[in-house]
């Protein structure tokens, strides 16, 4: 074959014409990625790395551009076993709820319009009543995530003043969310008390001065300190706050609206139980153990909630109509001590090992016997975590498909499944590839078997 020259690289317009036959993509976007791909071929030709015809290069560029321009957000089969996986959007949604939301959200909605009197309304009113009732609080406020809820609360209550926090509670959550940084960004001053493993009530009392604006306790939801430890209970902090007329706030991280989802799975203390200790404010996530959309929830004393909603920061942090709609549907999935089948996250966490074993056998029956033999696939018991910093050290029983292939490396197998028509994400452990079934939706069993059959 003749040596390829720079002039043999197809022009941007030629590639655009080829792609326009098969796809409708914004031309400016197309030009950008085509130019980037062409530049890569220029460099490779100059380095003598290319030995292909002009037609082959055109075809390669076209395929690469189409791949890059395809939809980025796609449905994934979560084989990690982590139900509340941050990388996959935490709490999964039930398609039934999404369809209900889509129907309700078509066109316009009464987001901030009062249909009774025809005047301007408040978007929080769509969820405030039910949320406050479930949490047994005077009022509530929803923002776009729990970091925002914590920042808004600290800024609104203690900007310019000191916030007392135990050293053992200065946590860092995923994505470098650190309590000291949030306090600083909120315009308040951190006052650390106690030690990493032991903090006493006297430590809080001795730290109080004329500039103290808030006592903050942070739930260590993503780790556990064991051994020679001491912490001050919320009720005692509230007593100290009442005595010195200082508000008490609890950042409860993951949050939970019920105590147990099954006999074998114990959840966090429900928010309604926390409210019995009468803290002024409690903040928590809506997209973890509650099973809703990304949101941060603030519940507590009505006067404080009202002042936070009037804070300038609130407008930058308030939720949109989709978040409010999804959260309302999620809250309606709760009963007094249980939840309905519409709460997909909690139903997946609840699924017993025996249920998952039945699902695993169904998948194996749908996989070609030759592939089961070639990839040496079997069904084994496993243990998983809830995810997103929820329920630390509380392993949940599960079942997993284990692959022990001889003709292909596990890393290559994992990549093939990730890049397949139906993306499947598992994990490698001790030179074996696993697809844990805890976070695989019941509706995805057929898709999962198809993805494995297509390797």
Buried (B, 14 or more C-beta within 10 A) or exposed (E): EEEBEEEBBBEBEBBBEBBEEEEEBEEEEBBBBBEEBBEEBEEBBEEEEBEBEBEEBBBBBBEBBBEBBEEEEEEBBBBBBBBBBBEBBBBBBBEEBEEBBEEEBEEEBEBEBEEEEEEEBEBBEBBBEBBBEBBBBBBBBBBBBBBBBBBBBBBBBBBEBBBBBBBBBBBEBEEEBBBBBBBEEBBBBBBBBBBEBBBBBEBBEEBBEEEBBBBBBBBBBBEEEEEEEBBBEBEBBBBBBEEEEBBBBBBBBBBBBBEBBBEEBEBBEBBBBBBEBBBBBBBBBBBBBBBBBBBBBBBBBEEBBEEBBEBEBBEEBBBEBEBBBBBBBBBBBBEEEEBEEBBBBBBBBBBBBEEBBEBBEBBBEBBEEEBBEBBEBEBBEBEBBBBBBBBEEEEBBBBBBBBEBEEBEBEEBBEBBEEBEBBBBBBBEEEBBBBBBBBBBEEBBEBBBBBBEEB
